[in-house]
Amino acid sequence: MEEDEVALAQVAYQISRDTDFAARMRIDPEGTLAEKGFVLSGEELAFLSRGLRGDSDQQVSLDDLIAKMRGWM
């Protein structure tokens, strides 16, 4: 597994386990990630942000994130 895939998997796991982290990610994803030391690509951040805000025709659910994360492990 590549390092960037690990970061996305860690963020998805953190969102699934920590309601405060998930809430902060909805409001300020860049700041929340920086605070925790996570580095994501622009594409990964956009993917997460679409799902968390629910503002896309192709909405991403937490289940989608977890399924993707399981595929990496």
C-alpha positions in Angstrom: 0.0 0.0 0.0 1.4 3.4 -0.9 1.8 6.2 1.6 -1.0 8.4 0.2 -3.4 5.4 0.3 -2.5 4.9 3.9 -3.3 8.5 4.8 -6.7 8.3 3.1 -7.5 5.0 4.9 -6.4 6.6 8.2 -8.7 9.6 7.6 -11.6 7.4 6.7 -11.0 5.3 9.8 -10.8 8.5 12.0 -14.1 9.8 10.5 -15.8 6.5 11.3 -14.6 6.4 14.9 -14.4 10.0 16.0 -17.5 12.1 15.7 -15.7 15.3 16.7 -13.2 14.7 13.9 -15.9 14.0 11.4 -17.8 17.2 12.4 -14.6 19.3 12.0 -13.9 17.7 8.6 -17.3 18.9 7.4 -16.5 22.5 8.5 -12.8 22.8 7.8 -11.3 19.7 6.1 -7.9 21.3 5.3 -7.4 22.7 8.8 -8.6 19.5 10.5 -6.2 17.3 8.4 -3.3 19.7 9.0 -4.0 19.6 12.8 -3.8 15.8 12.8 -0.8 15.8 10.4 -2.6 14.1 7.5 -1.5 15.0 4.0 -3.9 14.2 1.2 -3.8 14.9 -2.5 -6.2 17.4 -4.0 -8.2 14.6 -5.5 -8.4 12.7 -2.2 -9.5 15.9 -0.4 -12.2 16.6 -3.1 -13.4 13.0 -2.8 -13.8 13.3 1.0 -15.3 16.8 0.9 -18.0 15.8 -1.6 -19.1 12.9 0.6 -19.0 14.9 3.8 -20.9 17.8 2.5 -23.3 15.7 0.4 -23.2 18.3 -2.4 -22.6 16.0 -5.4 -24.7 14.1 -7.8 -22.2 11.3 -7.1 -22.4 11.5 -3.3 -19.8 9.5 -1.4 -21.0 7.8 1.7 -18.9 6.7 4.7 -19.7 3.2 3.7 -18.0 3.9 0.3 -14.9 5.2 2.1 -14.7 2.2 4.4 -15.2 -0.2 1.5 -12.4 1.5 -0.4 -10.2 1.4 2.7 -10.8 -2.3 3.2 -9.8 -2.9 -0.4 -6.4 -1.4 0.4 -5.7 -3.7 3.3 
